[in-house]
Amino acid sequence: MYSYLVGRVLYNGVVAYLLFFMFSDRAARIAISIMLAGSAGNLFVMAANGGRMPLRGNFKPDDTHCAVCPDTKFQYLCDRHRIRLRRWAATISIGDIFIYGGKLLFFARILTLVTGGITR
């Protein structure tokens, strides 16, 4: 019980700090806006296709993904871009690229605030 309470307090504190940081820092607002745009794109294509994200390629359909077919709506927003790194591979959408880019900008901004920026 005690650890649950401490965890909830810490979680809510971190969320409150991030919300304050988001509204007080312009670069953070831009990064979060980019992440929200990516999430909205993913939500939009999933809503248009019955709550499942269309996926192009060889895979086994499950509860969260469906195959891209000619009647799939907004095919350009579906999971279609294949990334391969040695033994690891993934298929991502344009929305995922926006989400990852926004995360990168957000954490870069946090690091510049923590470290005081780049000095030479």
N, C-alpha and C positions, 0 to 999 in steps of 0.2 A: 504494500500500500504506500509506504513512504517513498520508495524508489519511483513509483508511478507518478506521485505528486511532484517530486523533484523534476522528473522528466517533463511533465506537462508545463511546469513553471519555466524551465529552461527553454523549451520549445516556444512557448508564447513570448518569452523575452526576446529570443532570436527573431521571431516573426515581427514583433513590434519594432525592434532595432532596424531590420531590413526595410520595413515600411517607412520609418522615419528617414532612413538613408535614401530610399527611393525618391521621396518627395523633396529632399533637401539637396540632392546632387543631380545636376543636369545629365551628366554622362551615364549615371545609373538609370535615370528615367529612359534614356534612349535605348540602353541595353535591354531593359525590361520590356520596353515597347516592341523591340525586335523579337524577343521571346514570345510575347503575347501574339504577335502577328503570325508566327510559325504555328503556335498552338491553335489559333483561329483557323488557319488554313487546313490543318489536320482535322479539326472538328468539322469544318465545312464539308470536306470530301467524305468523311465518315458518315455524316448525317445524310448526305445525298445518296449514299450507297447502302442504306439500311443498317447503319451502325457498325459496319465492318470496313476496315481499310483495305482497298484493293492492292494486291501485291503482284507484280510482274515477275515471272521466273518459275523455276522448278521448286515447288514447296508442297507441303501437305496442308491443305486448308484446315483452319481451326475456328474457334469462337471469335477471334479478333481480326482475322484476315480472310479475304476471299480472292479468287483469281480474277485478273483483269480479263474482261471479255468485251465484245463489240458494244454491248449496251451499258457498259460501265460509264458513269457520269464523272466528268473532270479527270480524265486519265492522266493529264499532265501534272496533277497534284498527288497522285497515288505513289506508293512505295515502288519506285522504278529504277533508281540509281544504285548500281552495284558497286560496292567498295570491297576490295580484296587486299589484305595485308598478310602475307605468308600463309599461315594456317587459319586465319580469322577472316570471315567474310560477313557482310551485312548488306541489306537493301534498305535504302533510306529515301525519304521524300524531300521535296523542296521545303516543306514546313519543318522537317527535322534539321535541315541545314540552317534555317533561320534560328531555330531554338538553340542549336549548338553554337552558332555565331554569337547570339545574344549572351549565352552563358560565358563564352570566352571574353567578350567585352566587359561583362559585369565583374568577373573575377579579376581581370586585368585592372579594372578601376579600383577594386578593393585592395589589390596588392600595391598599387601606386599610392593609395592613401596610407596603408600600413607602413610601407617602407619609406615614405617621404618622396617618392618619385625616383627617377633614374638620375644618378649623379655620376659625374665623370671624374 
